[in-house]
């Protein structure tokens, strides 16, 4: 049976493509261990703010400033896990 990502993971993949302009093939190849901040040139400190705003809008969540730290953008998996926790998935 092929792996089917859930809706939250798909939304995060779409955000990386739409908000940051990461190539769809690059995003499609991401696994939980794929590093993000420092590894993706598109994800700089300014892009983090845009990505968080888009996450709030698309996932209908609120992200408090004290929830944001370096570990959040450590890998694709940590970002997806955070988003899932926020939406209650």
C-alpha positions as CSV (number, residue, x, y, z in Angstrom):
1,X,0.0,0.0,0.0
2,X,1.6,3.4,-1.0
3,X,2.2,6.0,1.7
4,X,-0.6,8.6,1.7
5,X,0.2,11.8,3.7
6,X,-2.5,13.3,5.9
7,X,-4.1,16.6,5.3
8,X,-1.9,18.6,7.7
9,X,1.3,17.2,6.2
10,X,-0.1,18.0,2.7
11,X,-0.9,21.5,3.8
12,X,2.7,22.0,5.1
13,X,4.1,20.7,1.8
14,X,1.8,23.1,-0.1
15,X,2.9,26.0,2.2
16,X,6.6,25.3,1.5
17,X,5.9,25.5,-2.2
18,X,3.5,28.4,-2.2
19,X,4.9,30.7,0.5
20,X,8.6,30.0,0.1
21,X,8.8,29.0,-3.5
22,X,10.6,25.7,-2.8
23,X,10.5,23.5,-5.9
24,X,7.7,20.9,-5.8
25,X,10.1,18.0,-6.5
26,X,12.2,19.1,-3.5
27,X,9.2,19.3,-1.2
28,X,7.8,15.9,-2.5
29,X,11.1,14.3,-1.6
30,X,11.1,15.6,2.0
31,X,10.9,13.1,4.9
32,X,10.6,13.6,8.6
33,X,14.4,13.9,8.9
34,X,14.9,16.5,6.1
35,X,16.5,19.5,7.6
36,X,14.9,22.9,7.0
37,X,16.3,26.0,8.7
38,X,19.9,26.4,7.5
39,X,19.5,23.8,4.8
40,X,16.8,25.4,2.7
41,X,18.1,28.7,1.2
42,X,14.4,29.8,0.8
43,X,13.8,29.5,4.6
44,X,15.6,32.5,6.1
45,X,14.5,34.6,9.1
46,X,12.2,36.7,7.0
47,X,10.6,33.7,5.4
48,X,9.9,32.2,8.8
49,X,7.4,35.0,9.6
50,X,5.6,34.5,6.3
51,X,5.4,30.8,6.7
52,X,4.0,31.1,10.2
53,X,1.4,33.6,9.1
54,X,0.4,31.3,6.2
55,X,0.2,28.3,8.6
56,X,-2.2,30.3,10.8
57,X,-4.4,31.3,7.9
58,X,-4.5,27.9,6.1
59,X,-4.7,25.7,9.2
60,X,-7.0,28.0,11.1
61,X,-4.7,28.0,14.1
62,X,-3.0,30.6,16.4
63,X,0.7,30.4,17.0
64,X,2.0,32.2,20.0
65,X,5.4,33.9,20.0
66,X,6.6,31.7,22.9
67,X,5.9,28.5,20.8
68,X,8.5,29.5,18.2
69,X,12.0,28.3,18.6
70,X,14.9,26.9,16.6
71,X,13.6,23.3,17.0
72,X,10.4,24.1,15.3
73,X,12.1,24.5,11.9
74,X,14.8,21.9,12.6
75,X,13.3,19.4,10.2
76,X,10.3,18.7,8.1
77,X,9.1,16.3,10.7
78,X,9.3,18.8,13.6
79,X,7.3,21.3,11.6
80,X,4.6,18.8,10.7
81,X,4.4,17.5,14.2
82,X,4.0,21.1,15.5
83,X,1.2,21.8,13.0
84,X,-0.6,18.5,13.8
85,X,-0.5,19.3,17.5
86,X,-1.9,22.8,16.8
87,X,-4.8,21.5,14.7
88,X,-5.4,18.6,17.1
89,X,-4.7,15.9,14.5
